[in-house]
């Protein structure tokens, strides 16, 4: 499927200025993501300091991944059946309430509570993120989808950079509990902003069967559509490969680096904040630059995904040297750049190819696989660190293994190019 020509696309500032619904969603995303990264930095630093265990830190990332994985099947059906605006509002309010519970975690015996609250918060996030992806084509025209997706993804990356840096500073100088308070407040502010979204239609549920059996049947229907179209399935699996090979695995290693190699700030919070911020810069800038060359053309977008794999593998090799903190930051930036290309352009292809009536379920399935891979990657990293495998060795192994999905995507892209050339000749 070929995307619209560039001349039909909408500029970044033009979309933000002219589309009030997208603007409300975007503003809500900005403040919510700021708090999310405060929470992640504070949680990782708190668990690390209370337990002194890389395995426990890995466990935190596993919980953050498995919770939305469990919620995703239901979240997809809910996003296709009910008002997507209402789901976003409810998710923000519930997450805000949950986050204030982190203030009760004070010593090692309370770590279970931190894990539990994290599970609740991230399960609700499973509803939020699935619905946010599904609502995007409802509030922007088709020719603006690529632009809206790039803005959304670049915002995620920018807030990763800003939120991680500020989160590290706040946690390092004012304590992790201040970071948790800020996170909770951002969810309520996000809900107020999202309330400004007004849709002409919402998912209708009056005439639908509301039994659990019907919910399950709806999810299976969406899953069959996804599995039945190979190209759609492979696109949806790109984030799974991203998180498994250089996503959550890499994030756990960054925390370990901050605690054992370059410990800067209280509990290493400044070091991990700087590394996450640098990764966010790479994630945000690479898609913006790449779109100048892809021009939203299908084949070039697929090639950008392949480039993402190559950059991520290179970044892992650079980081593995651990020669200096500057070298680690450089490698982290390159890994982030590769991940940004994978994330943005796989989402763009999925938005353009997903049927409206099952869009929520397709994104939920993608989110479920991505979450499971996040848990698996974090587990592998945590186990490897627990077994005293060197960080250098783990990073090099990740770089080598990540070549497998890169080769697979290259072959599939070549097939798509061949098919496109055949159609052009005919």
N, C-alpha and C positions, 0 to 999 in steps of 0.2 A: 504493500500500500504506500503510495507516494504522498508526501505531505504537500500542503498548499505552497505555492511559490512565495518567495520572500515579500514580493510587493503587496501581498494581501495581509501580511502580518501587521501587528500593532506595536508601536514603540513602547518601551518600558514606562516612561513618564506619561505617555499618552494614555495608557491603560489605567495607571494609578489616578490620574487627574480626572478621567471621564467616567470611570466605573465605580460608583459609590459602594456597591456590594462587595466588590473585590477589595476596595480600600478598607472597608470595615474588617474583612477577614484578615487582611494583611497586617493592619495595626494590631489586631488581637494576637496574631502569630508573633509579632515582634516582642511584645511584653511577656507572652507566655514562654517563649523560647529562652528569653533572658533568664527567667526564673528556673527553667529546666536545667540549665547548665550550672547555675548556682547550686542546685540540688545535687547534681551528679558529683561535682567537685567536693562539696561538703560531705556527702555520703561516703564517697570513696576514702576521703581523708579520715573521716570518723571511724569507719570500719578498720582501716589500716592501723590507726593509732590504738584502738581498743584491743585488737587481736594480734597485731604484729605478724600477720599471716597473709602471704600472697594468695593462698588458697581461699581465704575468707573474702578477699577483695574480688577474686574471680567469681566466688559465689554470689556476690552482690550483682555482678553483671549478668549472671545466669538468671537470677530472680527477675531482674529488669527485662530480660528477654522472654522468659517462659510465661510470665503473667499476660502480656498482650497476645502471645501465641494461643493460650487457652481461650481468651476472650474473642479472638478474631472471627471464628465461624459465626458466632451470634452477632457480632458487630456488623459483619457484611450484610446479613439479612435485615437487620434493624435499619441500616443505612439505606437499603432499597425499599423498605416498607413505610418508614415514618419520616416526619419532617426532619431534614438534615440540619436545619438551623437550630431546632429544639434540642437535638442530640448534642450539638456542639456546646450550647449554653449549659445544659445539664452536666456534661462532662467537665467543663471548666469549674463549675461551682463545687462539684463533688471532689475534684482533685485539690482545690483550695482548702477545703475542710480537712482532707486527709493529711496534707503536708504539715499542718500545725501539730500533728501527732508526733512528728520527728523530735519535737522539743522534749519529749519524755525519755529519749534514749540518752542515758547518762554514764553507764559503765558496761563492762563486758557482758554481764548477765542480761542486758537489755538489747543485745544485738539481734535476737530473734524478733523483737518488736520492729526494729528498723527494717529487717527483711520483710516482715508482714505488711507494714505500711507501704513499703516500696512495691510489693506485689499488688496491693489494692490500687495504688496510684497508677501503676503502669497498665493494669488491666483496664482501668477507665480510659487511659490514653489509647488503648487499642480501639475503643469506640471513636475517640476523637480523631485520630489520624486517618482511620479508614474513611470516616465521614467527610473529613476535610478534603481528601483526595477526590471523593465521589461528588462533592458539591461544586468543585471547580468548573466543570463544563456547564453547570446550571447557572452560573453567574457571569461567565465570560463567553463571547461568541467563539465559534470554532477557529477562526483565523487568529484569535488572541491566545489560544491554549498554550502554544509553545512559549510565548512571552510571559504569560502568567506563571507557568511552571518554572521558568528560569528565575523569575522574581522570587517565587516561593522558596526555591532551593537555595538561591543566593542569600536570602534572608536567614535561612537555617544556618548556613555557613557563617554569615556575618555575626549572627548572635552566638554561634559556637565560639568564634574568636573573641567577641566582646564579652559574652557571658562567662566563658571559661576564665578569661583574664580577670574580669571584675570579681567573679566567684572566688578565684584564688586569692585575690587581694583582700576581699571581705573576710573569707575564712581564715586567711593568714594573720590579719591584723585585728579583726573584730570577733573572730570565732565562728565556728560552723553553725551555731544556732541562729546567729544573725542572718546567715545565708538562707536558712530554712524559713525564717519569717518573711524575708523578701520574696522567696519563691511562692509562698502561700498567697501573698498579696497580689502577685502578678496574675494568678489565675482568676481572681475576682475582677481585676481590671480588664483582663481579656474577655471575660463574659460580658462586661458592660459594652465593650467595643463590638463584639460579635452580635449583640442585640440590635445593632444598626443595620443588619442584613435584612432585606425585604425581597422575598421571592414571589413570583407570580403564581407559582404552583409549588406544592409540596407532595411528598410521597403519600399516596392515599392508602389507608389501611382499613377503612370502614368495612369494605366488602370482602376483605381477606380473612382466611382461616388463621386464627391466632394461636392454634395449638402448637405444642412443641414438635409434633410430627410434621406439621406444615412448615415450621421453621427449618427442620432438618431437610425436608424435601426441597425447599427453596435453595438451601446451601448446596445440596448435591447437584441441582440443576446448573447453578453457576459454575461449580467445579467441573462438570462434564463439558460445558462450553469452553472452559479454559484448557482442559486437557485435550479436547478434541481438535484444537487449532495449535499445531506445533509451534508456529512462529510466536503466537501470543504467549504460550507457555514458556518458551525460552526467554522472551523479554521479561516476563514476570519473575524468572529465576535469577536475573542478573544481580539483584540486591542480596539474594541468598548467597551467591558466590562472593560478593563484596564483603559481607559480614563474616563469612566463614574463613576467608583467607587473609584479609587485611582490614577487618572492621573491629569487632569486639576483641578479637585476639590481640590486635595491635593496641587497643585502648588499655587492656589489662597490663600489657607490657610497659606502656607509658607510665602507669601508676607505679609499677615495680622499679622502673628507672628512677623515678622521682624519690623513691624511698631507699634505694640501695646504691645508686651511682651518683646522681646529682640531686642531693637533698637541699632544696632551697626553700626557705620559709618554714613556718610552723607545720610539722607533719608532712613536709614536702609539698604543701598545697600551692605555693607559688610556682614551683617547678612544673607540676602537673598542669596548672592553669596556663602557663606559658606554652607548654607543648600542645595542649588542646586548642589554644588560641591560634597557634601557628598552623595546625591542621585545618582549622576553620578557614583561615585565609586562603589556603590552597584549594579547599573544597569550593569556596565561593568565587574565586577569580577564574579558575580554569573553564567552567562552562560559559562564562561571559565572553571570554576570548575565543573559545571554540565555536560559538554561534556565529562569529564573524566569518568563519570558513564553511561551516555546515549549511548556513542559510536555510535551516529547517528542511533540508532535503533528506529523504529517507536513507539513502545509501551512505551519505556523508555522516549522518547521525550515527549509523551503525559503526562506521569506521572510528568515530570519536569514542565509542564504547571500547573498542579494541585498544585504542591509544591509552585509555584509562587503565587497563590491565598492565600495559607496559610501564607506564609511569609509576603505578603502585609498586610493582616488583622492584623497579629501580630505587624507589624511596626506601623500601625495606632493606636493601643492600647497603645504602648510604647510612641509614640509622644503625645498622648492626655493628658498625665500626666502634661506636661509643667513644670515639677519639676525644670529643669535647662536647660540651652542651650545645655549642653552635652547630656542630655536625649533626647532632640529634635533631635539632630544630630544622635544619635544612632537609634531612631525610623525612621528617614528619610533614613538612610542607609539600614535598613531592608525593608522598603517599596520599595526602589529602587532595591534591590536584587530580590524581588518578581516580580516587573514589568519587570526587565531585562529578567527573565526566560520566562515570558509570551510573551514578544515582540520577542525575538530571535527565540524561538522554534516554535511559530505560523508562523513566516515568513519562517522558514526553511521548515515546512510542506507545506506551500502554494507554495513556489518555486518548490518543488518537484512534486506537484500534478497539477499545472496549465498548461494547453495546451499552446504551444508557440503562436499559432495564436490569442489567446484571452488573453494572459497574462497581457498585459497592461490594458485591461478593468477590469479584475478580481482584479488587484491591485488598480485600480482606484475606484472600488466599495468598496473595503476594506477601502481605504483612505477616501472615502466619509462618510461611516458609522463612522469611527474613528473620523473624523473631526466634524461630527454632535454631537457625544457623548462628544467630547472635549468642544464644545459650551454649551451643556446641563449641563455638570458637572460644568463648570465655572459659568454658570448662577445660578445654584442651590447654589453654594458656595457664590456667590456675594449676592444673595437674603437673604440667611441665615445670613450672616454678617450684611447686611443692617437692618434686623429685630432684630438685637442684640442677636442672638443665640450665645451662647458661643462656642469658638473654641474647647474646650474640648468635648462638647456635639456633635458637628458636626463630629469630628473625630471618636468618639465611634459609632455613627450612621452609618458612612461609613463602619467601620469594620464589623458591623453586617450585613448590606445589601449586602456586597461583598461576603458573604457566599452563596448567591443564585446561581450565575454563577459557583461558585466552585463546588457546589453539582451537578449542571447540567453537567459540564464537567466530573466529577468523574463517573457519571452514563454512559455517552457516552464512556468514556475510558474503563469502565468495559465491556460494550457491545463489543467494539473493541477487548478486550482481549479474551472474550468468543468466538468471531468469529474466531480469530487467532488460538485458541486452537482447535476449531472444524476442521479447515482446516488441522492443524498439525496431528490430529488423523486420518483423512481420507487419 
